[in-house]
C-alpha cells in the first residue's frame, strides 16, 4: 500500500481515532486537516465513558496520563438532571466509585483535548498534512482524487483507494460521495460560552443538564472545567428554532439572569470571550456511513447523541470501528460499497439501540409534565435513582425508558 492509498480528511476526535487505530494495525495513511494545531472547536467539552473505553482499547496508559493533566482535564463522575419544575436528581456514572481506579469520564476544553489527541498521532504510519483545506473530491474509475490548498498552493492526492470523511457536519465527503443533506428535524443548533466564577458545582464534577421551561424542547447545560471555569451552553432542534423563530443566545442569557434555579450561581460569574454557535448533526435517523471508496466517522456521519448532544464518544468509537474494518478491506483488497457496508452494519448493530433511546428521551422533552413526574419520583425513591444510574452502564436496562410500561409502573407504584 502506498501511503496515499488511505486518506483521512479531518483530524478531530473521529479522524485522529481512525489514524491511531490504523497505526496500531501498521497501516500507512495520510491525514489532512485545514487547521494548524492547537485549534479551538466549539463544543460542550464532555468526554464520556465511551471515550474512555476507546482509549483503553488503544493504549491503557492514556487514561492515567489524562488524570495527571489536572490543568487541562478534570474527572467527571456523574450527571445531574434538572426537570422543568426545578427538581433535580444526581446520577453517578458508576454505582461504587471506591472500585474505580480512574474516572469514568472527563471534561476538557476542545483546544486542549484535540491537541493532545493530535500529538499522539504516530508519524511512522501517519503522513500528517495540516493547514490544508480540501476543495474538491473527484471519483475517477476506481480511484479518488483529492484537491486541496496549502500555503496558497494548489495540491492534490491522486489514486486514493479509500477516503475517510471525518471533517465534521460540513463534511465534503458526506456531501459529495454519500449525498447527505442537512435535515433540520435531525439537527441541533447549539451555543457555547466560557465563564469563570460560576458557583455551586458538584464535588465530583457532575455535568448538569437543565430542562428549563423557557428553553424547552431544548436544554441548558453547565459543565465544570479545569481552573475554576465552566462551559455554559444551550441546544435546541433546528426545526424548532426555525419554526418558533428562537434566538438561542438571548434565551440562554435571559435564563442565566432570571431563572430562579440558576441566577444566583452566576452572581459573581464573568463571561470569558464570546458566545459561539455551531451545528450538531444528530444520530436520530440512520444514514449511509459508507459507499464505493469511502467511510464516514463522527459528525460527518451524523452520529451525535440526540439527547445529550455529546459527539466525541461516538466519533472515537466509529473511528476505531472504521480502522478495524479498513484493515480487513486492505487484506481482501475490497473498497467497493458492498464490502464497506459491513462497517455501517457493525456500527449500527452496536450503537443504534442507544441512539434510538436517546431520540426517545429527546422527544420526552416536549412533555415537561412527564419529565417532572419521573424526576419527582426519582428524587423521592432511592431504588429508582439507582435503577436510572445502572442504565448508564447497562443498555438492556436503559431500554426500559422506551417502554410505556415503565412510566405506567411509576404511576401506580410509590
FENVEN-V743725 format. One record per backbone hydrogen bond with DSSP energy under -1.0 kcal/mol. CO is the residue of the C=O (numbers start at 1). NH is the residue of the N-H. Records with the same first field share a line. If there is no record, write none. Layout:
BEGIN
CO: NH + NH
END
This chain:
BEGIN
2: 5
5: 161 + 162
6: 30
7: 164
8: 32
9: 166
12: 16
13: 17
14: 18
15: 19
16: 20
17: 21
18: 22
19: 23
20: 24
21: 25
22: 27
23: 26
29: 127
30: 8
31: 129
32: 10
33: 132
35: 131
45: 108
47: 106
48: 52
49: 53
50: 54
51: 55
52: 56
53: 57
54: 58
55: 59
59: 62
61: 65
62: 66
63: 67
64: 68
68: 70
69: 72 + 73
74: 107
77: 93
78: 207
79: 91
80: 209
81: 89
82: 211
83: 86
87: 83
89: 81
91: 79
96: 99
97: 100
105: 76
106: 47
107: 74
109: 112 + 113
110: 114
112: 116
113: 117
114: 118
115: 119
117: 120
118: 121
122: 125 + 126
125: 29
127: 31
129: 33
133: 149
136: 147
138: 145
140: 143
143: 140
144: 160
145: 138
146: 157
147: 135 + 136
148: 155
149: 133
150: 153
153: 150
155: 148
157: 146
160: 144
162: 7
163: 295
164: 9
165: 297
168: 171
171: 175
172: 176
173: 177 + 178
174: 180
183: 186
184: 239
186: 282
187: 238
188: 280
189: 236
190: 278
191: 234
192: 276
193: 232
194: 272
195: 230
196: 270
202: 205
204: 77
207: 80
208: 222
209: 82
210: 212 + 220
212: 215
215: 218
219: 235
220: 210
221: 233
222: 208
223: 231
226: 229
228: 197
229: 225
230: 195
231: 223
232: 193
233: 221
234: 191
235: 219
236: 189
237: 241
238: 242
239: 243
240: 244
241: 246
247: 251
248: 252
249: 253
250: 254
251: 255
252: 256
253: 257
254: 258
255: 259
259: 262 + 263
262: 265
263: 266
264: 267
265: 199
270: 196
276: 192
278: 190
280: 188
281: 304
289: 296
291: 294
293: 163
294: 291
295: 165
297: 300
298: 301
299: 302
304: 283
305: 309
310: 305
311: 315
312: 316
313: 317
314: 318
315: 319
316: 320
317: 321
318: 322
319: 323
320: 324
321: 325
322: 326
323: 327
324: 328
325: 329
326: 330
327: 331
328: 332
329: 334
335: 293
336: 340
337: 341
339: 342
340: 343
341: 345
342: 346
343: 347
344: 348
345: 349
346: 350
347: 351
348: 352
351: 355
352: 356
353: 357
354: 358
355: 359
356: 360
357: 361
358: 362
359: 363
360: 364
362: 365
363: 366
364: 367
367: 370 + 371
368: 372
369: 373
370: 374
371: 375
372: 376
373: 377
374: 378
375: 379
376: 380
377: 381
381: 385
382: 386
383: 387
384: 388
385: 389
386: 390
387: 391
389: 392
390: 393 + 394
394: 398
395: 399
397: 400
398: 401
399: 402
400: 403
403: 406
404: 408
405: 409
406: 410
407: 411
408: 412
409: 413
END
